Amino acid sequence: MSKLLRGVAAGWGAKKLGGGCFGTVVVFLVLWWVLGNFDIFK
């Protein structure tokens, strides 16, 4: 469940912050790593 919440949060942030296709993917990956690294959704 935590990976699902992490994915939703990263996807929402990438949609808001990402400029184009490549930018959205980069923002998603960065947010996925940050949210996982700090154990926010455990």
mmCIF file as gemmi writes it, N, C-alpha and C atoms, coordinates in Angstrom:
data_model
loop_
_atom_site.group_PDB
_atom_site.id
_atom_site.type_symbol
_atom_site.label_atom_id
_atom_site.label_alt_id
_atom_site.label_comp_id
_atom_site.label_asym_id
_atom_site.label_entity_id
_atom_site.label_seq_id
_atom_site.pdbx_PDB_ins_code
_atom_site.Cartn_x
_atom_site.Cartn_y
_atom_site.Cartn_z
_atom_site.occupancy
_atom_site.B_iso_or_equiv
_atom_site.pdbx_formal_charge
_atom_site.auth_seq_id
_atom_site.auth_asym_id
_atom_site.pdbx_PDB_model_num
ATOM 1 N N . MET Axp A 1 ? 0.814 -1.197 0 1 0 ? 1 A 1
ATOM 2 C CA . MET Axp A 1 ? 0 0 0 1 0 ? 1 A 1
ATOM 3 C C . MET Axp A 1 ? 0.856 1.259 0 1 0 ? 1 A 1
ATOM 4 N N . SER Axp A 2 ? 2.001 1.206 0.658 1 0 ? 2 A 1
ATOM 5 C CA . SER Axp A 2 ? 2.841 2.395 0.714 1 0 ? 2 A 1
ATOM 6 C C . SER Axp A 2 ? 3.391 2.752 -0.666 1 0 ? 2 A 1
ATOM 7 N N . LYS Axp A 3 ? 3.679 1.74 -1.493 1 0 ? 3 A 1
ATOM 8 C CA . LYS Axp A 3 ? 4.179 2.036 -2.838 1 0 ? 3 A 1
ATOM 9 C C . LYS Axp A 3 ? 3.092 2.667 -3.695 1 0 ? 3 A 1
ATOM 10 N N . LEU Axp A 4 ? 1.849 2.258 -3.478 1 0 ? 4 A 1
ATOM 11 C CA . LEU Axp A 4 ? 0.736 2.851 -4.209 1 0 ? 4 A 1
ATOM 12 C C . LEU Axp A 4 ? 0.565 4.322 -3.831 1 0 ? 4 A 1
ATOM 13 N N . LEU Axp A 5 ? 0.595 4.614 -2.534 1 0 ? 5 A 1
ATOM 14 C CA . LEU Axp A 5 ? 0.474 6.003 -2.095 1 0 ? 5 A 1
ATOM 15 C C . LEU Axp A 5 ? 1.652 6.838 -2.564 1 0 ? 5 A 1
ATOM 16 N N . ARG Axp A 6 ? 2.841 6.253 -2.532 1 0 ? 6 A 1
ATOM 17 C CA . ARG Axp A 6 ? 4.033 6.944 -2.999 1 0 ? 6 A 1
ATOM 18 C C . ARG Axp A 6 ? 3.924 7.245 -4.488 1 0 ? 6 A 1
ATOM 19 N N . GLY Axp A 7 ? 3.408 6.298 -5.257 1 0 ? 7 A 1
ATOM 20 C CA . GLY Axp A 7 ? 3.229 6.495 -6.69 1 0 ? 7 A 1
ATOM 21 C C . GLY Axp A 7 ? 2.202 7.561 -7.003 1 0 ? 7 A 1
ATOM 22 N N . VAL Axp A 8 ? 1.111 7.574 -6.248 1 0 ? 8 A 1
ATOM 23 C CA . VAL Axp A 8 ? 0.079 8.595 -6.457 1 0 ? 8 A 1
ATOM 24 C C . VAL Axp A 8 ? 0.631 9.982 -6.132 1 0 ? 8 A 1
ATOM 25 N N . ALA Axp A 9 ? 1.337 10.098 -5.022 1 0 ? 9 A 1
ATOM 26 C CA . ALA Axp A 9 ? 1.897 11.396 -4.635 1 0 ? 9 A 1
ATOM 27 C C . ALA Axp A 9 ? 2.943 11.857 -5.647 1 0 ? 9 A 1
ATOM 28 N N . ALA Axp A 10 ? 3.801 10.958 -6.095 1 0 ? 10 A 1
ATOM 29 C CA . ALA Axp A 10 ? 4.823 11.316 -7.078 1 0 ? 10 A 1
ATOM 30 C C . ALA Axp A 10 ? 4.184 11.67 -8.415 1 0 ? 10 A 1
ATOM 31 N N . GLY Axp A 11 ? 3.148 10.942 -8.805 1 0 ? 11 A 1
ATOM 32 C CA . GLY Axp A 11 ? 2.457 11.235 -10.055 1 0 ? 11 A 1
ATOM 33 C C . GLY Axp A 11 ? 1.758 12.573 -10.03 1 0 ? 11 A 1
ATOM 34 N N . TRP Axp A 12 ? 1.125 12.898 -8.899 1 0 ? 12 A 1
ATOM 35 C CA . TRP Axp A 12 ? 0.452 14.187 -8.771 1 0 ? 12 A 1
ATOM 36 C C . TRP Axp A 12 ? 1.471 15.329 -8.828 1 0 ? 12 A 1
ATOM 37 N N . GLY Axp A 13 ? 2.58 15.176 -8.125 1 0 ? 13 A 1
ATOM 38 C CA . GLY Axp A 13 ? 3.622 16.207 -8.143 1 0 ? 13 A 1
ATOM 39 C C . GLY Axp A 13 ? 4.248 16.352 -9.514 1 0 ? 13 A 1
ATOM 40 N N . ALA Axp A 14 ? 4.452 15.254 -10.209 1 0 ? 14 A 1
ATOM 41 C CA . ALA Axp A 14 ? 5.043 15.306 -11.546 1 0 ? 14 A 1
ATOM 42 C C . ALA Axp A 14 ? 4.088 15.987 -12.514 1 0 ? 14 A 1
ATOM 43 N N . LYS Axp A 15 ? 2.801 15.763 -12.354 1 0 ? 15 A 1
ATOM 44 C CA . LYS Axp A 15 ? 1.821 16.41 -13.226 1 0 ? 15 A 1
ATOM 45 C C . LYS Axp A 15 ? 1.824 17.914 -13 1 0 ? 15 A 1
ATOM 46 N N . LYS Axp A 16 ? 1.95 18.339 -11.755 1 0 ? 16 A 1
ATOM 47 C CA . LYS Axp A 16 ? 1.937 19.761 -11.429 1 0 ? 16 A 1
ATOM 48 C C . LYS Axp A 16 ? 3.247 20.451 -11.815 1 0 ? 16 A 1
ATOM 49 N N . LEU Axp A 17 ? 4.382 19.768 -11.635 1 0 ? 17 A 1
ATOM 50 C CA . LEU Axp A 17 ? 5.685 20.409 -11.818 1 0 ? 17 A 1
ATOM 51 C C . LEU Axp A 17 ? 6.341 20.13 -13.164 1 0 ? 17 A 1
ATOM 52 N N . GLY Axp A 18 ? 5.994 19.028 -13.789 1 0 ? 18 A 1
ATOM 53 C CA . GLY Axp A 18 ? 6.649 18.637 -15.035 1 0 ? 18 A 1
ATOM 54 C C . GLY Axp A 18 ? 6.201 19.494 -16.205 1 0 ? 18 A 1
ATOM 55 N N . GLY Axp A 19 ? 7.165 19.922 -17.005 1 0 ? 19 A 1
ATOM 56 C CA . GLY Axp A 19 ? 6.84 20.784 -18.139 1 0 ? 19 A 1
ATOM 57 C C . GLY Axp A 19 ? 6.382 20.007 -19.356 1 0 ? 19 A 1
ATOM 58 N N . GLY Axp A 20 ? 7.144 19.009 -19.741 1 0 ? 20 A 1
ATOM 59 C CA . GLY Axp A 20 ? 6.806 18.201 -20.908 1 0 ? 20 A 1
ATOM 60 C C . GLY Axp A 20 ? 6.896 16.736 -20.558 1 0 ? 20 A 1
ATOM 61 N N . CYS Axp A 21 ? 6.999 15.909 -21.568 1 0 ? 21 A 1
ATOM 62 C CA . CYS Axp A 21 ? 7.042 14.468 -21.346 1 0 ? 21 A 1
ATOM 63 C C . CYS Axp A 21 ? 8.294 14.074 -20.555 1 0 ? 21 A 1
ATOM 64 N N . PHE Axp A 22 ? 9.451 14.514 -21.001 1 0 ? 22 A 1
ATOM 65 C CA . PHE Axp A 22 ? 10.711 14.154 -20.338 1 0 ? 22 A 1
ATOM 66 C C . PHE Axp A 22 ? 10.791 14.77 -18.946 1 0 ? 22 A 1
ATOM 67 N N . GLY Axp A 23 ? 10.371 16.017 -18.815 1 0 ? 23 A 1
ATOM 68 C CA . GLY Axp A 23 ? 10.405 16.699 -17.523 1 0 ? 23 A 1
ATOM 69 C C . GLY Axp A 23 ? 9.512 16.026 -16.505 1 0 ? 23 A 1
ATOM 70 N N . THR Axp A 24 ? 8.344 15.564 -16.943 1 0 ? 24 A 1
ATOM 71 C CA . THR Axp A 24 ? 7.416 14.885 -16.043 1 0 ? 24 A 1
ATOM 72 C C . THR Axp A 24 ? 8.006 13.58 -15.538 1 0 ? 24 A 1
ATOM 73 N N . VAL Axp A 25 ? 8.664 12.843 -16.415 1 0 ? 25 A 1
ATOM 74 C CA . VAL Axp A 25 ? 9.289 11.573 -16.012 1 0 ? 25 A 1
ATOM 75 C C . VAL Axp A 25 ? 10.405 11.832 -15.006 1 0 ? 25 A 1
ATOM 76 N N . VAL Axp A 26 ? 11.213 12.85 -15.246 1 0 ? 26 A 1
ATOM 77 C CA . VAL Axp A 26 ? 12.317 13.173 -14.339 1 0 ? 26 A 1
ATOM 78 C C . VAL Axp A 26 ? 11.777 13.595 -12.975 1 0 ? 26 A 1
ATOM 79 N N . VAL Axp A 27 ? 10.769 14.449 -12.963 1 0 ? 27 A 1
ATOM 80 C CA . VAL Axp A 27 ? 10.179 14.894 -11.699 1 0 ? 27 A 1
ATOM 81 C C . VAL Axp A 27 ? 9.558 13.717 -10.956 1 0 ? 27 A 1
ATOM 82 N N . PHE Axp A 28 ? 8.879 12.819 -11.682 1 0 ? 28 A 1
ATOM 83 C CA . PHE Axp A 28 ? 8.29 11.634 -11.055 1 0 ? 28 A 1
ATOM 84 C C . PHE Axp A 28 ? 9.363 10.784 -10.393 1 0 ? 28 A 1
ATOM 85 N N . LEU Axp A 29 ? 10.459 10.537 -11.092 1 0 ? 29 A 1
ATOM 86 C CA . LEU Axp A 29 ? 11.527 9.7 -10.535 1 0 ? 29 A 1
ATOM 87 C C . LEU Axp A 29 ? 12.172 10.346 -9.309 1 0 ? 29 A 1
ATOM 88 N N . VAL Axp A 30 ? 12.368 11.656 -9.358 1 0 ? 30 A 1
ATOM 89 C CA . VAL Axp A 30 ? 12.958 12.354 -8.216 1 0 ? 30 A 1
ATOM 90 C C . VAL Axp A 30 ? 12.019 12.293 -7.017 1 0 ? 30 A 1
ATOM 91 N N . LEU Axp A 31 ? 10.734 12.558 -7.247 1 0 ? 31 A 1
ATOM 92 C CA . LEU Axp A 31 ? 9.77 12.505 -6.143 1 0 ? 31 A 1
ATOM 93 C C . LEU Axp A 31 ? 9.635 11.093 -5.587 1 0 ? 31 A 1
ATOM 94 N N . TRP Axp A 32 ? 9.648 10.088 -6.463 1 0 ? 32 A 1
ATOM 95 C CA . TRP Axp A 32 ? 9.565 8.683 -6.019 1 0 ? 32 A 1
ATOM 96 C C . TRP Axp A 32 ? 10.737 8.363 -5.104 1 0 ? 32 A 1
ATOM 97 N N . TRP Axp A 33 ? 11.94 8.802 -5.488 1 0 ? 33 A 1
ATOM 98 C CA . TRP Axp A 33 ? 13.134 8.541 -4.687 1 0 ? 33 A 1
ATOM 99 C C . TRP Axp A 33 ? 13.073 9.285 -3.35 1 0 ? 33 A 1
ATOM 100 N N . VAL Axp A 34 ? 12.681 10.549 -3.383 1 0 ? 34 A 1
ATOM 101 C CA . VAL Axp A 34 ? 12.635 11.346 -2.151 1 0 ? 34 A 1
ATOM 102 C C . VAL Axp A 34 ? 11.599 10.78 -1.177 1 0 ? 34 A 1
ATOM 103 N N . LEU Axp A 35 ? 10.423 10.454 -1.678 1 0 ? 35 A 1
ATOM 104 C CA . LEU Axp A 35 ? 9.384 9.922 -0.8 1 0 ? 35 A 1
ATOM 105 C C . LEU Axp A 35 ? 9.773 8.561 -0.233 1 0 ? 35 A 1
ATOM 106 N N . GLY Axp A 36 ? 10.488 7.766 -0.985 1 0 ? 36 A 1
ATOM 107 C CA . GLY Axp A 36 ? 10.948 6.468 -0.5 1 0 ? 36 A 1
ATOM 108 C C . GLY Axp A 36 ? 12.123 6.587 0.447 1 0 ? 36 A 1
ATOM 109 N N . ASN Axp A 37 ? 12.98 7.541 0.187 1 0 ? 37 A 1
ATOM 110 C CA . ASN Axp A 37 ? 14.184 7.708 0.986 1 0 ? 37 A 1
ATOM 111 C C . ASN Axp A 37 ? 13.862 8.174 2.408 1 0 ? 37 A 1
ATOM 112 N N . PHE Axp A 38 ? 12.861 9.016 2.545 1 0 ? 38 A 1
ATOM 113 C CA . PHE Axp A 38 ? 12.518 9.544 3.86 1 0 ? 38 A 1
ATOM 114 C C . PHE Axp A 38 ? 11.393 8.77 4.545 1 0 ? 38 A 1
ATOM 115 N N . ASP Axp A 39 ? 10.977 7.638 3.957 1 0 ? 39 A 1
ATOM 116 C CA . ASP Axp A 39 ? 9.962 6.754 4.55 1 0 ? 39 A 1
ATOM 117 C C . ASP Axp A 39 ? 8.697 7.513 4.949 1 0 ? 39 A 1
ATOM 118 N N . ILE Axp A 40 ? 8.209 8.355 4.057 1 0 ? 40 A 1
ATOM 119 C CA . ILE Axp A 40 ? 7.029 9.174 4.358 1 0 ? 40 A 1
ATOM 120 C C . ILE Axp A 40 ? 5.777 8.316 4.404 1 0 ? 40 A 1
ATOM 121 N N . PHE Axp A 41 ? 5.646 7.34 3.51 1 0 ? 41 A 1
ATOM 122 C CA . PHE Axp A 41 ? 4.433 6.534 3.438 1 0 ? 41 A 1
ATOM 123 C C . PHE Axp A 41 ? 4.634 5.135 3.997 1 0 ? 41 A 1
ATOM 124 N N . LYS Axp A 42 ? 5.177 5.023 5.186 1 0 ? 42 A 1
ATOM 125 C CA . LYS Axp A 42 ? 5.374 3.699 5.809 1 0 ? 42 A 1
ATOM 126 C C . LYS Axp A 42 ? 4.284 3.43 6.806 1 0 ? 42 A 1
